[in-house]
Amino acid sequence: MLNFFKKNYILIFLIIFSFLLLFSSAKFNSATTDEGVHLYAGLTYLQKNDFRLDTEHPPFLKELSAAVINFFHPNLPQDGLWQKAGNFYYDSWQEARILSEDFFYKSGNDPQKLILWGRFPFIILTLILGIFVYFWAKKLYGKKAGLFAGFLTLFFPNFLAHGILINTDVGLALFIFISVYFFGKYLKSSQLRTNWQNLVLCGLFTGLAFASKFTSGFLIPIYLVLIIINVILSKNIKIFFKFFCGLILILTIGFLVVWMAYFFSFKIPPDPNLAENVSLWSGYNLSSSLQMAIEKNRIMLFPAEYYKGIFLVFRHAVSGHGSFLLGQTSNYGWWYYFPVAILYKTPIPIFVWLILSFFYFKKIRSKNIFDEYLLIIPIIVFLGLSMFSKANLGLRHILPIFPFVFIFISKSINLVDFKTIKFMRVQKKVLIPALGFLILILWYLFSSVVTYPNYIAYFNEFAGGQKNYYKILVDSNLDWGQDAFRIKNYLDKNNIKTGYIFYPWNGDSALEYYNINLQPLPWDGQGVKGKVVISSTYLQLFGFDWLRKYPFEQITPGVFIFNVN
């Protein structure tokens, strides 16, 4: 054990430093808008074996968070809303939100304890992701590259932002990443016993991905493309059938894991003809043939809530969601939304290392070119398919691409031999690249540290400072409800006791809990005078243009206080 610590002390230091940033920022950020719903729903899964709430997200990560909170024996509210949410053919998102707000703020529970310890499993998952990135990069490019990739992952501002939230994005990134790793080993291995182990492990982690978020379905085209590339490189078309059968087994194991997350439920969708209210697909022009197919094949659709969730996510992605980008608003999104989000919310050194990795690719690439495809294909497929979505809500939706990016660019560190640097004697052609690389590393670290603890609001220098963030992106890119603590502190510091607020991320009960006793802001502004606090997301998306003519300050990058006089 002592020998292990001696050999890996740098990695251990990075993990501890990252943990301190994650855990302390988890304490200093209030609950974001979906966390209460996820945690409350997870508790109902565990305590009631009932999956009626929050079906738009599979249950595993919610169950993981709820398993920790179960030790505190929280009180769960129940009323008529719970019964209403039991209608399978009804989207009960509003009932889930109200119940979760009651759970947090009106049921005798301690909201701060719930949110902090509910977040703890996600902090651990984020650290595991950094460790796994280290080992894969080390295997491909050496220990120096492994430490570099681990550093990039553990201090990536967007992982520090979403790695503390009761949400699905970082967990999905971890499980997709590990799934692709074992799928690559399965494709490369020629030993039968080892191949079976890789196949089973790939199936297990694929199942965990499927049980965490529905965009994990992008793994299927990723696997297919990797199979085709492997067949082309090996020049052996006969192995295609072998690997395709292996993929079927992987998906079968994955389904069993998903089924286990639903506690092996045999529940199937009820007959829609007998349902009291069928509003799930009303207004979406669902073809009669598809409705008939659902009715005829209901017996195979178990667990029922998993398939309901798939439908809800597909409906959301196709029908769109109110979004903001570069001064524009849209319900249908933009194909270039995610590239723009990457441009502004990724530390600039990443782009420099990416250019170096491509420019010197032949010199520093892995000996086996297929290893490079294992990193590049998931990025291309996941990002490419995400660009078709009309629900443009944040960079968090493409977080699974970044571990692959970090390993791919980690090889660039092998362009520099830091051991040869002796400042008084070394040649400039060695010293300058090494110093340049070191400056980029310090720049990257500075980006992480200076943003603490409000990592959700991270933007790089291309944005031109926090006065411009809200002009580029909002929602989970900037303000997602995490600023209630900071609003309260600002009001107390400036002795502001009257005014108006529009910060509805977690309802009026959350504002009351934080002792933010301002009046609700009317939509039309009639009769409003004095101080007005408002979220940047709602300012940009929900028709508060009448406010813009008044002077304002920024409480945080994503929250404004206007002086309506």
NUNUDO-499279 format. One record per residue (C-alpha): residue number from 0; residue in three letters; x, z, y. Coordinates in nm, 2 decimals. Example, Ala and Ser with C-alpha at 12.3 -4.5 7.8 and 13.67 -1.06 7.14 Angstrom:
2
0:ALA:1.23:0.78:-0.45 .
1:SER:1.37:0.71:-0.11 .
# end
This chain:
565
0:MET:0.00:0.00:0.00 .
1:LEU:0.28:0.09:0.24 .
2:ASN:0.45:-0.24:0.16 .
3:PHE:0.13:-0.42:0.24 .
4:PHE:0.11:-0.26:0.59 .
5:LYS:0.47:-0.35:0.66 .
6:LYS:0.42:-0.71:0.57 .
7:ASN:0.09:-0.74:0.76 .
8:TYR:0.13:-0.51:1.05 .
9:ILE:0.06:-0.78:1.31 .
10:LEU:-0.26:-0.88:1.14 .
11:ILE:-0.37:-0.52:1.11 .
12:PHE:-0.30:-0.46:1.48 .
13:LEU:-0.51:-0.77:1.57 .
14:ILE:-0.79:-0.65:1.36 .
15:ILE:-0.79:-0.30:1.51 .
16:PHE:-0.77:-0.44:1.87 .
17:SER:-1.06:-0.68:1.80 .
18:PHE:-1.26:-0.40:1.64 .
19:LEU:-1.22:-0.18:1.95 .
20:LEU:-1.34:-0.46:2.18 .
21:LEU:-1.63:-0.54:1.95 .
22:PHE:-1.75:-0.18:1.89 .
23:SER:-1.71:-0.07:2.25 .
24:SER:-1.88:-0.38:2.39 .
25:ALA:-2.16:-0.32:2.14 .
26:LYS:-2.21:0.02:2.31 .
27:PHE:-2.21:-0.13:2.67 .
28:ASN:-2.45:-0.41:2.62 .
29:SER:-2.83:-0.35:2.60 .
30:ALA:-3.04:-0.52:2.33 .
31:THR:-3.07:-0.90:2.35 .
32:THR:-3.41:-1.06:2.31 .
33:ASP:-3.41:-1.12:1.93 .
34:GLU:-3.23:-0.82:1.80 .
35:GLY:-3.53:-0.58:1.80 .
36:VAL:-3.74:-0.84:1.61 .
37:HIS:-3.47:-0.90:1.35 .
38:LEU:-3.40:-0.53:1.29 .
39:TYR:-3.77:-0.43:1.27 .
40:ALA:-3.85:-0.72:1.04 .
41:GLY:-3.55:-0.63:0.82 .
42:LEU:-3.68:-0.27:0.79 .
43:THR:-4.03:-0.40:0.69 .
44:TYR:-3.86:-0.61:0.42 .
45:LEU:-3.68:-0.32:0.27 .
46:GLN:-3.95:-0.05:0.31 .
47:LYS:-4.27:-0.26:0.24 .
48:ASN:-4.13:-0.55:0.03 .
49:ASP:-4.32:-0.77:0.27 .
50:PHE:-4.17:-1.08:0.45 .
51:ARG:-4.46:-1.17:0.69 .
52:LEU:-4.26:-1.11:1.01 .
53:ASP:-3.99:-1.33:1.16 .
54:THR:-4.01:-1.60:0.89 .
55:GLU:-3.82:-1.84:1.11 .
56:HIS:-3.50:-1.67:0.99 .
57:PRO:-3.42:-1.60:0.63 .
58:PRO:-3.39:-1.23:0.55 .
59:PHE:-3.04:-1.15:0.42 .
60:LEU:-2.86:-1.06:0.75 .
61:LYS:-3.17:-0.87:0.88 .
62:GLU:-3.17:-0.67:0.55 .
63:LEU:-2.80:-0.60:0.59 .
64:SER:-2.86:-0.45:0.94 .
65:ALA:-3.17:-0.26:0.83 .
66:ALA:-2.99:-0.11:0.53 .
67:VAL:-2.77:0.08:0.77 .
68:ILE:-3.06:0.19:0.99 .
69:ASN:-3.26:0.31:0.69 .
70:PHE:-3.02:0.61:0.67 .
71:PHE:-3.17:0.74:1.00 .
72:HIS:-3.52:0.73:0.86 .
73:PRO:-3.68:0.55:1.16 .
74:ASN:-4.05:0.55:1.23 .
75:LEU:-4.22:0.22:1.18 .
76:PRO:-4.53:0.14:1.39 .
77:GLN:-4.84:-0.02:1.22 .
78:ASP:-5.16:-0.14:1.38 .
79:GLY:-5.39:-0.44:1.38 .
80:LEU:-5.10:-0.67:1.48 .
81:TRP:-4.94:-0.61:1.14 .
82:GLN:-5.26:-0.72:0.97 .
83:LYS:-5.29:-1.03:1.19 .
84:ALA:-4.93:-1.13:1.12 .
85:GLY:-5.02:-1.13:0.75 .
86:ASN:-5.20:-1.47:0.78 .
87:PHE:-4.95:-1.71:0.61 .
88:TYR:-5.07:-2.01:0.81 .
89:TYR:-5.02:-1.84:1.15 .
90:ASP:-4.70:-1.82:1.35 .
91:SER:-4.68:-1.45:1.42 .
92:TRP:-4.38:-1.45:1.65 .
93:GLN:-4.57:-1.27:1.93 .
94:GLU:-4.70:-1.00:1.70 .
95:ALA:-4.34:-0.94:1.57 .
96:ARG:-4.21:-0.91:1.92 .
97:ILE:-4.48:-0.65:2.03 .
98:LEU:-4.43:-0.45:1.71 .
99:SER:-4.05:-0.45:1.75 .
100:GLU:-4.08:-0.33:2.11 .
101:ASP:-4.32:-0.05:2.00 .
102:PHE:-4.07:0.04:1.72 .
103:PHE:-3.78:0.06:1.96 .
104:TYR:-3.94:0.23:2.26 .
105:LYS:-4.27:0.39:2.17 .
106:SER:-4.23:0.54:1.82 .
107:GLY:-4.00:0.83:1.88 .
108:ASN:-3.69:0.65:1.77 .
109:ASP:-3.35:0.65:1.96 .
110:PRO:-3.31:0.29:2.08 .
111:GLN:-2.94:0.32:2.15 .
112:LYS:-2.86:0.46:1.81 .
113:LEU:-3.07:0.18:1.65 .
114:ILE:-2.91:-0.10:1.83 .
115:LEU:-2.55:0.03:1.80 .
116:TRP:-2.56:0.10:1.43 .
117:GLY:-2.78:-0.20:1.36 .
118:ARG:-2.50:-0.41:1.51 .
119:PHE:-2.22:-0.24:1.30 .
120:PRO:-2.25:-0.47:0.99 .
121:PHE:-2.21:-0.78:1.22 .
122:ILE:-1.89:-0.64:1.36 .
123:ILE:-1.75:-0.60:1.01 .
124:LEU:-1.86:-0.96:0.93 .
125:THR:-1.67:-1.08:1.24 .
126:LEU:-1.36:-0.91:1.13 .
127:ILE:-1.39:-1.05:0.78 .
128:LEU:-1.42:-1.39:0.93 .
129:GLY:-1.09:-1.34:1.11 .
130:ILE:-0.92:-1.21:0.80 .
131:PHE:-1.04:-1.51:0.59 .
132:VAL:-0.93:-1.76:0.86 .
133:TYR:-0.59:-1.59:0.85 .
134:PHE:-0.55:-1.63:0.47 .
135:TRP:-0.67:-2.00:0.46 .
136:ALA:-0.45:-2.10:0.75 .
137:LYS:-0.15:-1.91:0.60 .
138:LYS:-0.21:-2.10:0.27 .
139:LEU:-0.20:-2.44:0.44 .
140:TYR:0.06:-2.40:0.72 .
141:GLY:0.25:-2.07:0.66 .
142:LYS:0.22:-1.71:0.78 .
143:LYS:0.29:-1.79:1.15 .
144:ALA:0.00:-2.03:1.16 .
145:GLY:-0.22:-1.78:0.97 .
146:LEU:-0.16:-1.51:1.23 .
147:PHE:-0.22:-1.76:1.50 .
148:ALA:-0.55:-1.87:1.35 .
149:GLY:-0.66:-1.51:1.29 .
150:PHE:-0.57:-1.43:1.65 .
151:LEU:-0.78:-1.72:1.78 .
152:THR:-1.08:-1.61:1.57 .
153:LEU:-1.06:-1.24:1.64 .
154:PHE:-1.03:-1.29:2.02 .
155:PHE:-1.26:-1.59:2.06 .
156:PRO:-1.49:-1.49:2.35 .
157:ASN:-1.80:-1.64:2.18 .
158:PHE:-1.73:-1.45:1.85 .
159:LEU:-1.68:-1.13:2.05 .
160:ALA:-2.01:-1.21:2.22 .
161:HIS:-2.22:-1.28:1.92 .
162:GLY:-2.03:-1.08:1.66 .
163:ILE:-2.18:-0.76:1.80 .
164:LEU:-2.55:-0.88:1.79 .
165:ILE:-2.82:-0.83:1.52 .
166:ASN:-2.84:-1.20:1.48 .
167:THR:-2.77:-1.48:1.24 .
168:ASP:-2.50:-1.69:1.41 .
169:VAL:-2.17:-1.53:1.32 .
170:GLY:-2.29:-1.44:0.97 .
171:LEU:-2.38:-1.80:0.91 .
172:ALA:-2.03:-1.91:1.04 .
173:LEU:-1.86:-1.67:0.79 .
174:PHE:-2.07:-1.78:0.49 .
175:ILE:-2.04:-2.16:0.56 .
176:PHE:-1.67:-2.12:0.61 .
177:ILE:-1.61:-1.94:0.28 .
178:SER:-1.85:-2.18:0.10 .
179:VAL:-1.65:-2.48:0.21 .
180:TYR:-1.32:-2.31:0.11 .
181:PHE:-1.44:-2.26:-0.25 .
182:PHE:-1.60:-2.60:-0.26 .
183:GLY:-1.27:-2.75:-0.16 .
184:LYS:-1.09:-2.55:-0.44 .
185:TYR:-1.36:-2.67:-0.68 .
186:LEU:-1.29:-3.04:-0.59 .
187:LYS:-0.91:-3.00:-0.61 .
188:SER:-0.88:-2.80:-0.93 .
189:SER:-0.83:-2.96:-1.27 .
190:GLN:-0.84:-2.64:-1.47 .
191:LEU:-1.18:-2.58:-1.64 .
192:ARG:-1.18:-2.20:-1.61 .
193:THR:-1.06:-2.20:-1.25 .
194:ASN:-1.31:-2.47:-1.16 .
195:TRP:-1.60:-2.26:-1.30 .
196:GLN:-1.49:-1.97:-1.09 .
197:ASN:-1.47:-2.18:-0.78 .
198:LEU:-1.81:-2.33:-0.85 .
199:VAL:-1.98:-2.00:-0.90 .
200:LEU:-1.82:-1.84:-0.59 .
201:CYS:-1.91:-2.15:-0.39 .
202:GLY:-2.27:-2.11:-0.52 .
203:LEU:-2.28:-1.74:-0.42 .
204:PHE:-2.16:-1.79:-0.07 .
205:THR:-2.38:-2.11:-0.03 .
206:GLY:-2.67:-1.89:-0.13 .
207:LEU:-2.57:-1.62:0.13 .
208:ALA:-2.56:-1.90:0.39 .
209:PHE:-2.90:-2.03:0.28 .
210:ALA:-3.04:-1.67:0.30 .
211:SER:-2.90:-1.62:0.65 .
212:LYS:-3.01:-1.92:0.86 .
213:PHE:-3.18:-2.25:0.79 .
214:THR:-2.92:-2.47:0.96 .
215:SER:-2.71:-2.37:0.66 .
216:GLY:-2.88:-2.68:0.50 .
217:PHE:-2.61:-2.88:0.68 .
218:LEU:-2.38:-2.77:0.39 .
219:ILE:-2.55:-3.02:0.16 .
220:PRO:-2.43:-3.33:0.36 .
221:ILE:-2.09:-3.17:0.42 .
222:TYR:-2.05:-3.13:0.04 .
223:LEU:-2.16:-3.49:-0.02 .
224:VAL:-1.92:-3.63:0.23 .
225:LEU:-1.64:-3.43:0.08 .
226:ILE:-1.72:-3.55:-0.27 .
227:ILE:-1.71:-3.91:-0.15 .
228:ILE:-1.38:-3.86:0.03 .
229:ASN:-1.23:-3.70:-0.28 .
230:VAL:-1.35:-3.98:-0.50 .
231:ILE:-1.19:-4.24:-0.26 .
232:LEU:-0.86:-4.05:-0.24 .
233:SER:-0.84:-4.01:-0.62 .
234:LYS:-0.95:-4.37:-0.67 .
235:ASN:-1.16:-4.25:-0.97 .
236:ILE:-1.53:-4.33:-0.93 .
237:LYS:-1.60:-4.16:-1.27 .
238:ILE:-1.55:-3.81:-1.12 .
239:PHE:-1.84:-3.86:-0.88 .
240:PHE:-2.10:-3.78:-1.14 .
241:LYS:-1.90:-3.47:-1.25 .
242:PHE:-1.89:-3.34:-0.89 .
243:PHE:-2.25:-3.43:-0.82 .
244:CYS:-2.36:-3.23:-1.12 .
245:GLY:-2.14:-2.94:-1.00 .
246:LEU:-2.32:-2.97:-0.66 .
247:ILE:-2.65:-2.93:-0.84 .
248:LEU:-2.53:-2.62:-1.01 .
249:ILE:-2.40:-2.48:-0.68 .
250:LEU:-2.74:-2.54:-0.52 .
251:THR:-2.91:-2.38:-0.82 .
252:ILE:-2.70:-2.06:-0.78 .
253:GLY:-2.76:-2.08:-0.41 .
254:PHE:-3.14:-2.08:-0.47 .
255:LEU:-3.11:-1.78:-0.70 .
256:VAL:-2.92:-1.59:-0.42 .
257:VAL:-3.20:-1.68:-0.17 .
258:TRP:-3.46:-1.57:-0.42 .
259:MET:-3.28:-1.24:-0.46 .
260:ALA:-3.29:-1.19:-0.08 .
261:TYR:-3.67:-1.21:-0.11 .
262:PHE:-3.65:-0.96:-0.40 .
263:PHE:-3.74:-1.23:-0.66 .
264:SER:-4.08:-1.28:-0.50 .
265:PHE:-4.32:-1.52:-0.69 .
266:LYS:-4.55:-1.54:-0.39 .
267:ILE:-4.67:-1.89:-0.32 .
268:PRO:-4.85:-2.03:-0.01 .
269:PRO:-5.22:-1.96:-0.03 .
270:ASP:-5.47:-2.24:-0.04 .
271:PRO:-5.50:-2.36:0.32 .
272:ASN:-5.86:-2.46:0.26 .
273:LEU:-5.95:-2.09:0.20 .
274:ALA:-5.74:-1.95:0.49 .
275:GLU:-5.93:-1.80:0.78 .
276:ASN:-5.70:-1.96:1.04 .
277:VAL:-5.46:-2.26:0.98 .
278:SER:-5.28:-2.29:1.31 .
279:LEU:-4.92:-2.34:1.17 .
280:TRP:-4.93:-2.71:1.21 .
281:SER:-5.22:-2.76:1.44 .
282:GLY:-5.13:-2.98:1.74 .
283:TYR:-4.83:-3.14:1.55 .
284:ASN:-5.01:-3.44:1.39 .
285:LEU:-4.90:-3.34:1.04 .
286:SER:-4.99:-3.64:0.82 .
287:SER:-5.28:-3.59:0.58 .
288:SER:-5.05:-3.70:0.29 .
289:LEU:-4.80:-3.43:0.37 .
290:GLN:-5.07:-3.17:0.40 .
291:MET:-5.20:-3.28:0.06 .
292:ALA:-4.85:-3.27:-0.09 .
293:ILE:-4.82:-2.91:0.03 .
294:GLU:-5.15:-2.82:-0.12 .
295:LYS:-5.08:-2.98:-0.46 .
296:ASN:-4.72:-2.84:-0.49 .
297:ARG:-4.79:-2.49:-0.37 .
298:ILE:-4.71:-2.34:-0.71 .
299:MET:-4.35:-2.45:-0.68 .
300:LEU:-4.30:-2.32:-0.32 .
301:PHE:-4.17:-1.97:-0.39 .
302:PRO:-4.07:-1.75:-0.22 .
303:ALA:-4.35:-1.87:0.01 .
304:GLU:-4.20:-1.73:0.34 .
305:TYR:-3.88:-1.93:0.28 .
306:TYR:-4.06:-2.25:0.29 .
307:LYS:-4.28:-2.14:0.58 .
308:GLY:-3.95:-2.07:0.77 .
309:ILE:-3.81:-2.41:0.69 .
310:PHE:-4.13:-2.56:0.84 .
311:LEU:-4.11:-2.35:1.15 .
312:VAL:-3.75:-2.43:1.22 .
313:PHE:-3.81:-2.80:1.16 .
314:ARG:-4.11:-2.79:1.39 .
315:HIS:-3.90:-2.61:1.66 .
316:ALA:-3.61:-2.86:1.64 .
317:VAL:-3.84:-3.16:1.66 .
318:SER:-4.09:-3.03:1.92 .
319:GLY:-3.82:-2.88:2.14 .
320:HIS:-3.78:-2.58:2.36 .
321:GLY:-3.74:-2.52:2.73 .
322:SER:-3.37:-2.58:2.81 .
323:PHE:-3.14:-2.60:3.10 .
324:LEU:-2.82:-2.80:3.15 .
325:LEU:-2.62:-2.89:3.46 .
326:GLY:-2.92:-2.84:3.70 .
327:GLN:-3.17:-3.02:3.47 .
328:THR:-3.46:-2.87:3.27 .
329:SER:-3.61:-3.03:2.96 .
330:ASN:-3.83:-2.94:2.67 .
331:TYR:-3.66:-3.20:2.45 .
332:GLY:-3.30:-3.13:2.51 .
333:TRP:-3.00:-3.36:2.55 .
334:TRP:-2.78:-3.52:2.28 .
335:TYR:-2.47:-3.41:2.48 .
336:TYR:-2.58:-3.05:2.53 .
337:PHE:-2.34:-2.91:2.27 .
338:PRO:-2.04:-3.11:2.39 .
339:VAL:-2.10:-2.99:2.74 .
340:ALA:-2.14:-2.63:2.62 .
341:ILE:-1.81:-2.66:2.43 .
342:LEU:-1.64:-2.80:2.74 .
343:TYR:-1.74:-2.50:2.96 .
344:LYS:-1.75:-2.21:2.71 .
345:THR:-1.43:-2.27:2.51 .
346:PRO:-1.10:-2.13:2.64 .
347:ILE:-0.90:-2.42:2.79 .
348:PRO:-0.59:-2.35:2.57 .
349:ILE:-0.79:-2.45:2.27 .
350:PHE:-0.81:-2.81:2.41 .
351:VAL:-0.44:-2.82:2.46 .
352:TRP:-0.37:-2.71:2.11 .
353:LEU:-0.62:-2.96:1.98 .
354:ILE:-0.44:-3.24:2.16 .
355:LEU:-0.11:-3.13:2.02 .
356:SER:-0.25:-3.11:1.66 .
357:PHE:-0.37:-3.47:1.68 .
358:PHE:-0.07:-3.60:1.86 .
359:TYR:0.18:-3.45:1.61 .
360:PHE:-0.06:-3.47:1.31 .
361:LYS:0.17:-3.66:1.08 .
362:LYS:0.45:-3.42:1.15 .
363:ILE:0.27:-3.09:1.10 .
364:ARG:-0.02:-3.17:0.87 .
365:SER:-0.08:-3.02:0.52 .
366:LYS:0.10:-3.18:0.23 .
367:ASN:-0.24:-3.26:0.07 .
368:ILE:-0.44:-3.48:0.32 .
369:PHE:-0.76:-3.36:0.16 .
370:ASP:-0.70:-3.01:0.30 .
371:GLU:-0.73:-3.17:0.65 .
372:TYR:-1.06:-3.33:0.55 .
373:LEU:-1.19:-2.99:0.44 .
374:LEU:-1.14:-2.88:0.80 .
375:ILE:-1.25:-3.19:0.99 .
376:ILE:-1.56:-3.29:0.80 .
377:PRO:-1.76:-2.97:0.85 .
378:ILE:-1.69:-2.99:1.22 .
379:ILE:-1.81:-3.35:1.25 .
380:VAL:-2.11:-3.31:1.03 .
381:PHE:-2.24:-2.98:1.17 .
382:LEU:-2.18:-3.08:1.53 .
383:GLY:-2.32:-3.43:1.48 .
384:LEU:-2.64:-3.31:1.31 .
385:SER:-2.69:-3.03:1.57 .
386:MET:-2.68:-3.29:1.85 .
387:PHE:-3.01:-3.43:1.72 .
388:SER:-3.19:-3.10:1.78 .
389:LYS:-3.43:-3.07:2.07 .
390:ALA:-3.40:-2.69:2.08 .
391:ASN:-3.09:-2.65:2.30 .
392:LEU:-3.06:-2.28:2.34 .
393:GLY:-2.69:-2.20:2.33 .
394:LEU:-2.34:-2.26:2.20 .
395:ARG:-2.41:-2.00:1.94 .
396:HIS:-2.60:-2.26:1.73 .
397:ILE:-2.27:-2.44:1.66 .
398:LEU:-2.04:-2.14:1.61 .
399:PRO:-1.98:-2.24:1.24 .
400:ILE:-1.75:-2.52:1.36 .
401:PHE:-1.50:-2.30:1.53 .
402:PRO:-1.32:-2.13:1.23 .
403:PHE:-1.24:-2.48:1.11 .
404:VAL:-1.12:-2.58:1.45 .
405:PHE:-0.90:-2.27:1.47 .
406:ILE:-0.73:-2.35:1.13 .
407:PHE:-0.69:-2.71:1.22 .
408:ILE:-0.51:-2.63:1.55 .
409:SER:-0.31:-2.34:1.40 .
410:LYS:-0.05:-2.58:1.27 .
411:SER:0.05:-2.66:1.62 .
412:ILE:0.24:-2.33:1.64 .
413:ASN:0.48:-2.48:1.38 .
414:LEU:0.61:-2.71:1.66 .
415:VAL:0.79:-2.41:1.81 .
416:ASP:1.05:-2.20:1.65 .
417:PHE:1.03:-1.87:1.83 .
418:LYS:1.33:-1.73:1.64 .
419:THR:1.57:-1.97:1.80 .
420:ILE:1.49:-1.84:2.15 .
421:LYS:1.79:-1.67:2.31 .
422:PHE:1.72:-1.69:2.67 .
423:MET:2.07:-1.72:2.80 .
424:ARG:2.20:-1.98:2.55 .
425:VAL:1.90:-2.18:2.42 .
426:GLN:1.86:-2.54:2.52 .
427:LYS:1.58:-2.63:2.75 .
428:LYS:1.42:-2.86:2.50 .
429:VAL:1.36:-2.55:2.28 .
430:LEU:1.29:-2.29:2.55 .
431:ILE:1.03:-2.48:2.75 .
432:PRO:0.79:-2.57:2.47 .
433:ALA:0.82:-2.21:2.34 .
434:LEU:0.75:-2.06:2.68 .
435:GLY:0.46:-2.31:2.73 .
436:PHE:0.31:-2.20:2.40 .
437:LEU:0.35:-1.84:2.48 .
438:ILE:0.18:-1.89:2.82 .
439:LEU:-0.11:-2.06:2.64 .
440:ILE:-0.14:-1.76:2.41 .
441:LEU:-0.14:-1.51:2.69 .
442:TRP:-0.39:-1.72:2.88 .
443:TYR:-0.62:-1.72:2.58 .
444:LEU:-0.59:-1.34:2.54 .
445:PHE:-0.65:-1.29:2.91 .
446:SER:-0.97:-1.49:2.88 .
447:SER:-1.09:-1.24:2.62 .
448:VAL:-0.98:-0.92:2.78 .
449:VAL:-1.10:-1.00:3.14 .
450:THR:-1.45:-1.09:3.02 .
451:TYR:-1.50:-0.75:2.85 .
452:PRO:-1.76:-0.62:2.78 .
453:ASN:-2.01:-0.90:2.89 .
454:TYR:-1.88:-1.17:2.65 .
455:ILE:-2.21:-1.36:2.64 .
456:ALA:-2.14:-1.46:3.00 .
457:TYR:-1.80:-1.61:2.92 .
458:PHE:-1.72:-1.94:3.08 .
459:ASN:-1.38:-2.10:3.12 .
460:GLU:-1.20:-2.20:3.44 .
461:PHE:-1.37:-2.55:3.44 .
462:ALA:-1.69:-2.37:3.56 .
463:GLY:-1.52:-2.27:3.89 .
464:GLY:-1.60:-1.90:3.88 .
465:GLN:-1.91:-1.69:3.80 .
466:LYS:-2.09:-1.81:4.11 .
467:ASN:-2.14:-2.14:3.92 .
468:TYR:-2.22:-2.03:3.57 .
469:TYR:-2.60:-2.04:3.62 .
470:LYS:-2.58:-2.39:3.75 .
471:ILE:-2.43:-2.51:3.42 .
472:LEU:-2.60:-2.32:3.13 .
473:VAL:-2.83:-2.03:3.09 .
474:ASP:-3.01:-1.85:2.80 .
475:SER:-2.78:-1.72:2.53 .
476:ASN:-2.49:-1.88:2.71 .
477:LEU:-2.52:-1.64:3.01 .
478:ASP:-2.80:-1.39:3.02 .
479:TRP:-3.00:-1.30:2.71 .
480:GLY:-3.11:-0.95:2.79 .
481:GLN:-2.78:-0.78:2.76 .
482:ASP:-2.76:-0.67:3.12 .
483:ALA:-3.02:-0.39:3.15 .
484:PHE:-2.74:-0.13:3.16 .
485:ARG:-2.57:-0.31:3.44 .
486:ILE:-2.89:-0.36:3.64 .
487:LYS:-2.96:0.01:3.62 .
488:ASN:-2.61:0.10:3.73 .
489:TYR:-2.63:-0.14:4.02 .
490:LEU:-2.96:0.00:4.14 .
491:ASP:-2.84:0.36:4.12 .
492:LYS:-2.51:0.28:4.29 .
493:ASN:-2.69:0.10:4.58 .
494:ASN:-2.97:0.35:4.59 .
495:ILE:-3.24:0.09:4.54 .
496:LYS:-3.56:0.26:4.44 .
497:THR:-3.82:0.00:4.53 .
498:GLY:-3.86:-0.37:4.48 .
499:TYR:-3.95:-0.62:4.21 .
500:ILE:-3.80:-0.73:3.88 .
501:PHE:-3.85:-1.02:3.64 .
502:TYR:-3.64:-0.94:3.33 .
503:PRO:-3.88:-0.97:3.04 .
504:TRP:-3.63:-1.02:2.75 .
505:ASN:-3.75:-0.70:2.57 .
506:GLY:-4.07:-0.62:2.75 .
507:ASP:-4.17:-0.36:3.01 .
508:SER:-4.11:-0.08:2.76 .
509:ALA:-3.73:-0.16:2.76 .
510:LEU:-3.72:-0.14:3.14 .
511:GLU:-3.90:0.19:3.14 .
512:TYR:-3.66:0.32:2.88 .
513:TYR:-3.36:0.23:3.11 .
514:ASN:-3.55:0.39:3.41 .
515:ILE:-3.57:0.06:3.59 .
516:ASN:-3.88:0.15:3.79 .
517:LEU:-3.93:-0.17:3.99 .
518:GLN:-4.26:-0.35:4.01 .
519:PRO:-4.33:-0.66:3.80 .
520:LEU:-4.25:-0.98:4.01 .
521:PRO:-4.56:-1.21:4.06 .
522:TRP:-4.50:-1.57:3.96 .
523:ASP:-4.62:-1.70:4.29 .
524:GLY:-4.44:-1.44:4.51 .
525:GLN:-4.76:-1.35:4.70 .
526:GLY:-4.71:-1.03:4.90 .
527:VAL:-4.35:-0.99:4.78 .
528:LYS:-4.10:-0.83:5.03 .
529:GLY:-3.78:-0.64:4.97 .
530:LYS:-3.54:-0.66:4.68 .
531:VAL:-3.61:-0.89:4.38 .
532:VAL:-3.41:-0.87:4.06 .
533:ILE:-3.43:-1.17:3.83 .
534:SER:-3.26:-1.32:3.52 .
535:SER:-3.08:-1.65:3.58 .
536:THR:-3.26:-1.80:3.28 .
537:TYR:-3.60:-1.73:3.42 .
538:LEU:-3.49:-1.84:3.77 .
539:GLN:-3.38:-2.18:3.63 .
540:LEU:-3.66:-2.24:3.38 .
541:PHE:-3.98:-2.08:3.49 .
542:GLY:-4.07:-2.20:3.84 .
543:PHE:-3.93:-1.93:4.08 .
544:ASP:-3.81:-2.20:4.32 .
545:TRP:-3.97:-2.01:4.61 .
546:LEU:-3.70:-1.75:4.57 .
547:ARG:-3.41:-1.99:4.63 .
548:LYS:-3.45:-1.99:5.01 .
549:TYR:-3.36:-1.62:5.04 .
550:PRO:-3.01:-1.47:5.03 .
551:PHE:-2.89:-1.32:4.71 .
552:GLU:-2.61:-1.14:4.53 .
553:GLN:-2.51:-1.15:4.17 .
554:ILE:-2.54:-0.82:3.99 .
555:THR:-2.38:-0.99:3.69 .
556:PRO:-2.30:-1.35:3.63 .
557:GLY:-2.65:-1.39:3.49 .
558:VAL:-2.86:-1.16:3.70 .
559:PHE:-2.94:-1.20:4.07 .
560:ILE:-3.08:-0.97:4.33 .
561:PHE:-3.26:-1.15:4.62 .
562:ASN:-3.34:-1.00:4.96 .
563:VAL:-3.69:-1.13:5.04 .
564:ASN:-3.75:-1.06:5.40 .
# end
